[in-house]
Amino acid sequence: MSVPEWIQDAVFYQIFPDRFVNGDPQNDPPNVQPWGSLPTSKGFLGGDLQGILQKLDYLLDLGINAIYLNPIFLSPSNHRYNIIDYYRIDPKLGDMEVFRRLLEEFHSHNIRVILDGVFNHCGRGFFAFNDLLENQDQSPYTDWYTVNHYPIDAYSPGEADDYLGWWKLKSLPKFNTNNPLARKYLLGVARYWVEQGIDGWRLDVPNEIDDDSFWEEFRHVVRSINPDAYLVGEIWEALPRWIGDAHFDGLMHYPLREALLRLLKQKITISQFAYRIDQLLAIYPIENTLSMYVTLGTHDTERIITLCGGDLAKTRLAFTFLLAYPGAPGIYYGDEIGLEGGKDPDNRRAFPWDPGRWKPGLREWVQKLIDLRIRHAALRRGSYKGLLVDNETGGYAFARVYGEEMVIAVLNPTPEGRSLKLPLAALNLEEGRRLQNLTGPGEFAVAEATVSLHLDPWSGLWLSPDP
């Protein structure tokens, strides 16, 4: 199996378009809410593609080299997972001209762009479902969906029982991908946007299309246009069946995020955490492990700093682990400045562009970690070697090793300062070898195959041997 070469070097930034920045007030809806209003399930704040373009310098300065955009196609909602037209940019976000300009500008700075693909369901206004509502059993699109009985009603209160809707939601009628014409339409969408220049798809709820032949054909169609296109599936569990030549290069690695959060909340011990990490590293082939989309949060989760109880040290530590771990790290817009938010829709707040509202030092810390990851191939492509798992001292450490290069991540995921003795025999470092602290001042010397160091509560650092 082949995965795109570039994905191992990627650092993603996920953008929920309506909430990042309002770059063109001319395309705002007339009832646009003031920027910074607490998000609701229906309101629009005016973020758009032009705004993303305007903040290219911000993204370059942060250090990312790939972006993942939540849905951008015509839809009546701010989340746009109920798409009406898969071939049209939502006018509230811009048009095809500004999207092409975005692709051109981002690509000129070596930033890849992937889009959110919603192929399991559509919106009620989608042409085929609209025809079905109008013509009922006389519609030519009856078999594009699963109809339980006629007449079908998509607007009265209650769950969808006369037709199949995602999670029984009337607003999200589910495609019947076994229908050849519906299938041809969806695969045509996948082909079209890759032809326009996107670098891959993040596939929404792909397990709901539990049809290997559909995803195998989807992969073939996309890769026939761009052999380097990245396909990542939104699978919430650790399930290797979803990676490979019939499915995806990687998955949204929610199990890793869950293990890290449980550690930070002290719901599991360090040894239990280490056991889970070993499980997750063993379950996938190495090329797919390095292609996982690893993240602290998305539009579907509570914000990382909120889950950390507002604790800045814990949040910094979470990033310290994430950006040293195998896979393609993804930063959900605003997490790098400590944007807070509970469950949906509160996790989709407007980005506060006043630096005075950012958590002190967090962005600089994330920026430093990204820069180090980009500069050290071991952090991007290296193998993972466990070094320290100690419930008593509170220490956890591992190394990423790539050829002659290595970076050692040392973590103290406890509320007390810890003095750690780090065993290094597995790395074959000679006596007296100096280890530079990449993330702060100081250096350490190897003595009897160990290094002694002290870590503050909820802190971590990265070490690398002198050449």
C-alpha positions as CSV (number, residue, x, y, z in Angstrom):
1,M,0.0,0.0,0.0
2,S,1.2,3.5,-0.7
3,V,0.5,6.6,1.4
4,P,1.3,10.1,0.3
5,E,5.0,10.9,1.0
6,W,4.1,14.4,2.2
7,I,1.8,13.4,4.9
8,Q,4.6,12.3,7.3
9,D,5.9,15.8,7.2
10,A,2.5,17.5,7.6
11,V,1.3,19.7,10.4
12,F,-2.4,20.5,9.9
13,Y,-4.5,23.4,10.9
14,Q,-8.3,22.8,11.0
15,I,-10.5,25.7,10.2
16,F,-14.3,26.0,10.7
17,P,-14.8,28.6,8.0
18,D,-17.6,30.6,9.5
19,R,-15.6,31.3,12.7
20,F,-12.0,32.0,11.6
21,V,-12.1,35.5,10.2
22,N,-14.5,37.7,8.2
23,G,-12.5,38.8,5.2
24,D,-15.3,40.0,3.0
25,P,-18.3,41.6,4.7
26,Q,-19.9,41.9,1.3
27,N,-20.9,38.2,1.4
28,D,-22.3,38.3,4.9
29,P,-25.9,37.3,5.3
30,P,-28.2,40.2,6.3
31,N,-28.7,38.7,9.8
32,V,-25.0,38.1,10.4
33,Q,-24.2,38.1,14.2
34,P,-21.4,40.3,15.6
35,W,-18.0,38.7,15.6
36,G,-17.4,37.1,18.9
37,S,-21.0,36.3,19.7
38,L,-21.4,33.0,21.5
39,P,-22.0,30.4,18.8
40,T,-25.4,28.9,18.2
41,S,-26.5,26.0,16.1
42,K,-28.1,28.3,13.5
43,G,-26.4,31.7,13.5
44,F,-23.7,32.9,11.1
45,L,-20.7,35.1,12.2
46,G,-19.4,35.9,8.7
47,G,-16.1,33.9,8.4
48,D,-15.2,33.2,4.8
49,L,-12.5,32.0,2.4
50,Q,-11.2,35.5,1.9
51,G,-10.6,35.7,5.6
52,I,-8.5,32.5,5.5
53,L,-6.5,34.0,2.6
54,Q,-5.9,37.2,4.6
55,K,-4.5,35.2,7.5
56,L,-2.0,33.2,5.4
57,D,0.8,35.1,7.1
58,Y,-0.5,34.1,10.5
59,L,-0.6,30.4,9.5
60,L,2.9,30.6,8.0
61,D,4.2,32.2,11.1
62,L,2.7,29.5,13.2
63,G,4.5,27.0,11.1
64,I,1.8,24.7,9.7
65,N,2.0,23.3,6.2
66,A,-1.4,21.8,5.6
67,I,-5.0,23.0,6.3
68,Y,-8.2,21.0,6.7
69,L,-11.4,22.9,6.0
70,N,-14.7,21.9,7.4
71,P,-17.4,21.8,4.6
72,I,-17.4,24.8,2.2
73,F,-20.2,23.8,-0.2
74,L,-23.7,25.4,-0.4
75,S,-25.7,24.6,2.6
76,P,-28.3,26.3,4.9
77,S,-26.3,25.7,8.1
78,N,-23.1,27.2,9.6
79,H,-21.5,23.7,9.8
80,R,-22.5,22.8,6.2
81,Y,-22.8,19.1,6.8
82,N,-26.3,19.2,5.1
83,I,-25.1,20.1,1.6
84,I,-27.4,21.3,-1.1
85,D,-25.0,21.6,-4.0
86,Y,-21.6,19.7,-4.0
87,Y,-20.3,21.7,-7.0
88,R,-20.9,25.2,-5.6
89,I,-19.0,27.1,-2.9
90,D,-21.4,28.5,-0.4
91,P,-21.8,32.2,-1.4
92,K,-21.5,33.2,2.3
93,L,-18.0,31.9,2.1
94,G,-17.1,33.2,-1.3
95,D,-17.0,31.7,-4.8
96,M,-14.9,29.6,-7.1
97,E,-12.7,32.4,-8.0
98,V,-11.6,33.1,-4.4
99,F,-11.3,29.3,-3.7
100,R,-8.9,29.0,-6.7
101,R,-7.0,31.9,-5.4
102,L,-6.8,30.3,-2.0
103,L,-5.5,27.1,-3.5
104,E,-2.9,29.0,-5.6
105,E,-1.6,31.1,-2.7
106,F,-1.4,28.2,-0.2
107,H,0.2,25.9,-2.7
108,S,2.8,28.6,-3.6
109,H,3.8,28.5,0.1
110,N,3.9,24.6,0.1
111,I,0.7,24.4,2.2
112,R,-1.6,21.5,1.3
113,V,-5.4,21.9,1.4
114,I,-7.8,19.1,2.1
115,L,-11.6,19.4,2.2
116,D,-14.3,17.8,4.3
117,G,-16.2,15.2,2.2
118,V,-19.8,14.5,3.2
119,F,-20.8,11.5,1.1
120,N,-23.1,9.6,3.5
121,H,-26.0,12.2,3.5
122,C,-27.0,15.5,2.1
123,G,-29.4,18.4,2.9
124,R,-33.1,18.5,2.3
125,G,-32.6,21.0,-0.5
126,F,-30.3,18.7,-2.5
127,F,-31.8,18.4,-6.0
128,A,-32.5,14.6,-5.8
129,F,-34.1,14.7,-2.4
130,N,-36.1,17.8,-3.3
131,D,-37.5,16.0,-6.3
132,L,-38.4,13.1,-4.1
133,L,-40.3,15.4,-1.8
134,E,-42.2,17.0,-4.7
135,N,-43.0,13.9,-6.6
136,Q,-43.0,11.2,-3.9
137,D,-43.1,7.7,-5.4
138,Q,-43.2,9.1,-8.9
139,S,-39.8,10.7,-8.5
140,P,-36.9,9.4,-10.7
141,Y,-34.7,9.6,-7.6
142,T,-36.7,7.3,-5.3
143,D,-33.8,4.8,-5.2
144,W,-31.2,7.4,-4.4
145,Y,-32.5,7.1,-0.8
146,T,-34.0,4.5,1.4
147,V,-37.8,5.1,1.6
148,N,-39.7,3.2,4.2
149,H,-43.2,4.4,3.2
150,Y,-45.0,7.1,1.3
151,P,-45.8,9.9,1.6
152,I,-42.5,11.2,3.0
153,D,-42.4,14.3,5.1
154,A,-39.1,16.0,5.8
155,Y,-40.3,19.1,7.8
156,S,-42.8,18.1,10.5
157,P,-41.4,17.6,14.0
158,G,-40.0,14.3,15.0
159,E,-37.5,11.7,13.7
160,A,-37.2,10.5,10.2
161,D,-39.2,7.2,10.0
162,D,-40.6,7.4,6.5
163,Y,-37.1,7.5,5.0
164,L,-33.6,6.8,6.3
165,G,-31.9,9.9,7.8
166,W,-28.5,10.0,9.5
167,W,-29.2,9.4,13.2
168,K,-32.9,9.6,12.2
169,L,-32.5,13.3,11.5
170,K,-34.9,14.6,8.9
171,S,-32.5,17.3,7.8
172,L,-29.9,14.7,6.8
173,P,-31.3,12.2,4.3
174,K,-28.9,9.3,3.8
175,F,-27.8,8.4,0.3
176,N,-28.3,4.9,-1.0
177,T,-24.8,4.3,-2.4
178,N,-25.9,1.0,-3.9
179,N,-27.8,3.0,-6.5
180,P,-25.5,3.3,-9.5
181,L,-26.6,6.8,-10.4
182,A,-26.2,8.1,-6.8
183,R,-22.9,6.4,-6.6
184,K,-21.7,7.9,-9.9
185,Y,-22.8,11.4,-8.7
186,L,-20.8,11.1,-5.4
187,L,-17.7,9.7,-7.1
188,G,-18.0,12.5,-9.6
189,V,-17.9,15.0,-6.8
190,A,-14.8,13.4,-5.3
191,R,-13.1,13.5,-8.8
192,Y,-14.1,17.1,-9.6
193,W,-12.6,18.8,-6.5
194,V,-9.3,16.8,-6.8
195,E,-9.2,18.0,-10.4
196,Q,-9.6,21.5,-9.1
197,G,-6.4,21.0,-7.1
198,I,-7.3,19.9,-3.5
199,D,-4.8,17.6,-1.9
200,G,-7.2,15.1,-0.3
201,W,-10.4,14.5,1.5
202,R,-11.3,14.1,5.2
203,L,-14.2,11.7,5.0
204,D,-17.2,12.4,7.3
205,V,-18.7,9.4,9.1
206,P,-17.4,6.9,6.5
207,N,-18.4,3.9,8.6
208,E,-22.0,4.8,7.9
209,I,-21.3,3.8,4.3
210,D,-20.4,0.3,5.4
211,D,-19.5,-0.8,1.8
212,D,-15.9,-1.7,1.0
213,S,-16.5,-1.5,-2.7
214,F,-17.7,2.1,-2.5
215,W,-14.6,3.2,-0.6
216,E,-12.3,1.2,-2.8
217,E,-13.8,2.8,-5.9
218,F,-13.6,6.2,-4.1
219,R,-9.9,5.7,-3.4
220,H,-9.2,4.6,-7.0
221,V,-11.1,7.6,-8.5
222,V,-9.2,10.1,-6.3
223,R,-5.8,8.5,-6.7
224,S,-6.3,8.3,-10.5
225,I,-6.3,12.1,-10.6
226,N,-3.7,12.7,-7.9
227,P,-1.6,9.8,-6.7
228,D,-0.5,11.9,-3.7
229,A,-4.0,12.8,-2.5
230,Y,-4.5,12.1,1.3
231,L,-7.6,10.2,2.4
232,V,-8.4,10.3,6.2
233,G,-11.5,8.8,7.7
234,E,-13.5,10.0,10.7
235,I,-13.4,6.7,12.6
236,W,-13.7,7.2,16.4
237,E,-12.3,3.7,17.3
238,A,-9.1,1.9,16.8
239,L,-10.1,-0.2,13.8
240,P,-7.5,-1.3,11.3
241,R,-10.1,-2.5,8.8
242,W,-10.5,1.2,7.7
243,I,-7.0,1.6,6.5
244,G,-5.4,0.1,3.4
245,D,-5.8,-0.1,-0.3
246,A,-9.6,-0.4,0.0
247,H,-10.1,2.5,2.4
248,F,-7.9,5.3,3.8
249,D,-4.4,6.3,4.5
250,G,-5.1,7.3,8.1
251,L,-7.9,8.0,10.5
252,M,-8.8,10.8,12.9
253,H,-7.0,9.3,15.9
254,Y,-9.5,9.9,18.6
255,P,-8.4,6.9,20.7
256,L,-5.0,8.5,21.2
257,R,-6.7,11.8,22.2
258,E,-8.9,9.9,24.7
259,A,-5.9,8.2,26.3
260,L,-4.0,11.4,26.7
261,L,-7.0,13.2,28.2
262,R,-7.6,10.4,30.7
263,L,-3.9,10.7,31.7
264,L,-4.2,14.5,32.2
265,K,-7.3,14.0,34.2
266,Q,-5.6,11.4,36.3
267,K,-8.2,8.8,35.4
268,I,-5.5,6.3,34.4
269,T,-2.0,5.7,35.7
270,I,1.1,6.3,33.6
271,S,1.6,2.5,33.1
272,Q,-2.0,2.2,31.9
273,F,-1.4,5.1,29.5
274,A,1.8,3.5,28.3
275,Y,0.0,0.2,27.7
276,R,-2.7,1.9,25.6
277,I,0.0,3.7,23.6
278,D,1.7,0.4,22.9
279,Q,-1.6,-1.0,21.7
280,L,-2.3,1.9,19.4
281,L,1.2,1.7,17.9
282,A,0.9,-2.0,17.3
283,I,-2.5,-2.1,15.7
284,Y,-1.6,-0.3,12.4
285,P,1.3,-0.7,9.9
286,I,4.0,1.9,10.4
287,E,3.2,3.8,7.2
288,N,-0.4,4.2,8.4
289,T,0.6,5.1,12.0
290,L,2.6,7.9,10.5
291,S,-0.4,8.9,8.4
292,M,-2.9,9.2,11.3
293,Y,-4.4,12.6,11.9
294,V,-3.5,13.1,15.6
295,T,-5.2,16.0,17.3
296,L,-6.2,17.4,20.7
297,G,-9.6,18.5,19.4
298,T,-12.0,19.1,16.5
299,H,-15.3,20.7,15.8
300,D,-16.9,17.6,17.4
301,T,-15.1,17.8,20.8
302,E,-14.8,20.2,23.7
303,R,-11.8,22.5,23.5
304,I,-8.5,21.1,25.0
305,I,-8.0,24.0,27.4
306,T,-11.6,23.6,28.7
307,L,-11.1,19.9,29.2
308,C,-7.9,20.7,31.1
309,G,-9.9,22.9,33.4
310,G,-8.3,26.1,32.1
311,D,-4.9,24.8,33.2
312,L,-2.3,26.3,30.9
313,A,0.5,24.0,32.0
314,K,-1.6,20.9,31.2
315,T,-2.5,22.3,27.8
316,R,1.1,23.0,27.0
317,L,2.0,19.4,28.1
318,A,-0.7,18.0,25.8
319,F,0.9,19.8,22.8
320,T,4.3,18.7,24.0
321,F,3.2,15.1,23.7
322,L,1.1,15.5,20.5
323,L,3.8,17.1,18.4
324,A,6.4,14.4,19.4
325,Y,4.0,11.5,18.7
326,P,3.9,9.6,15.3
327,G,1.3,10.8,12.9
328,A,0.3,14.1,11.2
329,P,-0.6,16.5,14.1
330,G,-3.7,18.7,13.5
331,I,-4.4,21.9,15.4
332,Y,-8.0,22.9,15.7
333,Y,-8.2,26.7,15.0
334,G,-7.8,28.6,18.2
335,D,-6.5,25.8,20.4
336,E,-3.0,27.3,19.9
337,I,-4.1,30.5,21.7
338,G,-6.2,28.8,24.3
339,L,-9.7,29.4,22.9
340,E,-12.2,27.9,25.3
341,G,-15.4,26.0,24.4
342,G,-17.6,23.3,25.7
343,K,-19.7,20.9,23.6
344,D,-21.0,21.8,20.2
345,P,-21.8,24.5,19.3
346,D,-19.7,26.2,22.0
347,N,-16.6,24.6,20.6
348,R,-17.0,26.6,17.4
349,R,-16.5,30.1,18.8
350,A,-15.1,33.0,16.7
351,F,-11.4,33.3,16.7
352,P,-10.4,36.3,18.9
353,W,-7.9,38.2,16.9
354,D,-6.9,40.6,19.7
355,P,-3.7,39.0,21.1
356,G,-4.6,40.5,24.5
357,R,-7.3,37.7,24.7
358,W,-4.8,34.9,24.0
359,K,-3.5,32.7,26.8
360,P,0.0,34.0,27.6
361,G,2.8,32.1,25.9
362,L,0.7,29.2,24.6
363,R,1.0,30.1,20.9
364,E,4.7,30.7,21.2
365,W,5.1,27.3,22.8
366,V,3.1,25.6,20.0
367,Q,5.0,27.6,17.4
368,K,8.4,26.4,18.9
369,L,7.2,22.8,18.9
370,I,6.1,22.9,15.3
371,D,9.4,24.5,14.2
372,L,11.3,21.8,16.0
373,R,9.2,19.1,14.4
374,I,9.7,20.5,11.0
375,R,13.5,20.7,11.6
376,H,13.9,17.2,13.1
377,A,13.1,14.3,10.8
378,A,13.1,12.0,13.8
379,L,9.9,13.7,15.1
380,R,8.2,13.3,11.7
381,R,9.4,9.9,10.4
382,G,11.2,8.2,13.3
383,S,10.3,5.0,15.1
384,Y,8.9,5.2,18.6
385,K,11.0,3.7,21.5
386,G,9.6,3.7,25.0
387,L,12.2,4.7,27.6
388,L,10.5,5.4,31.0
389,V,7.2,4.4,32.5
390,D,7.2,5.1,36.2
391,N,4.1,5.5,38.3
392,E,6.1,6.2,41.4
393,T,8.3,9.1,40.0
394,G,5.5,10.2,37.7
395,G,7.7,10.1,34.6
396,Y,7.0,9.0,31.1
397,A,9.5,9.2,28.3
398,F,10.0,8.0,24.7
399,A,12.4,8.6,21.8
400,R,11.7,9.1,18.1
401,V,14.7,7.6,16.2
402,Y,15.4,8.1,12.5
403,G,18.7,6.9,11.3
404,E,21.4,8.7,13.4
405,E,19.0,11.3,14.6
406,M,16.9,11.1,17.7
407,V,14.7,13.3,19.9
408,I,13.7,12.3,23.4
409,A,10.4,13.5,24.9
410,V,10.2,13.5,28.7
411,L,6.9,14.2,30.4
412,N,5.7,14.8,33.9
413,P,1.9,14.3,33.8
414,T,1.4,14.9,37.5
415,P,0.6,17.8,39.8
416,E,3.9,17.6,41.6
417,G,7.5,18.5,40.6
418,R,9.5,15.3,39.8
419,S,13.1,14.4,39.8
420,L,13.6,11.7,37.1
421,K,16.4,9.4,36.2
422,L,16.0,8.7,32.6
423,P,17.3,5.3,31.4
424,L,19.0,5.5,28.0
425,A,20.6,2.1,27.5
426,A,18.1,1.4,24.6
427,L,19.6,4.3,22.7
428,N,23.3,3.3,23.0
429,L,24.4,6.7,23.9
430,E,28.1,6.8,25.0
431,E,29.2,8.0,28.4
432,G,29.4,11.7,28.7
433,R,27.3,12.4,25.6
434,R,25.6,15.8,25.9
435,L,21.9,16.1,25.4
436,Q,20.6,19.5,24.4
437,N,17.3,20.7,25.7
438,L,15.5,21.7,22.5
439,T,12.5,23.3,24.2
440,G,14.3,25.5,26.8
441,P,17.7,26.3,28.3
442,G,20.2,23.8,29.6
443,E,21.9,20.6,28.6
444,F,22.4,17.2,30.3
445,A,25.2,14.6,30.3
446,V,24.8,10.9,30.0
447,A,26.2,9.1,33.0
448,E,26.0,5.3,33.4
449,A,23.4,5.1,30.6
450,T,21.1,7.6,32.4
451,V,20.3,11.3,32.6
452,S,19.0,13.0,35.7
453,L,16.7,15.9,35.4
454,H,13.8,17.7,37.2
455,L,10.5,18.6,35.7
456,D,7.9,21.0,37.1
457,P,4.3,19.9,37.5
458,W,2.5,19.1,34.3
459,S,5.5,19.8,32.1
460,G,7.7,18.2,29.5
461,L,10.8,18.8,27.4
462,W,12.5,17.5,24.3
463,L,16.2,16.4,24.3
464,S,18.5,15.7,21.4
465,P,22.1,14.4,21.5
466,D,24.8,16.8,20.2
467,P,25.9,15.7,16.8
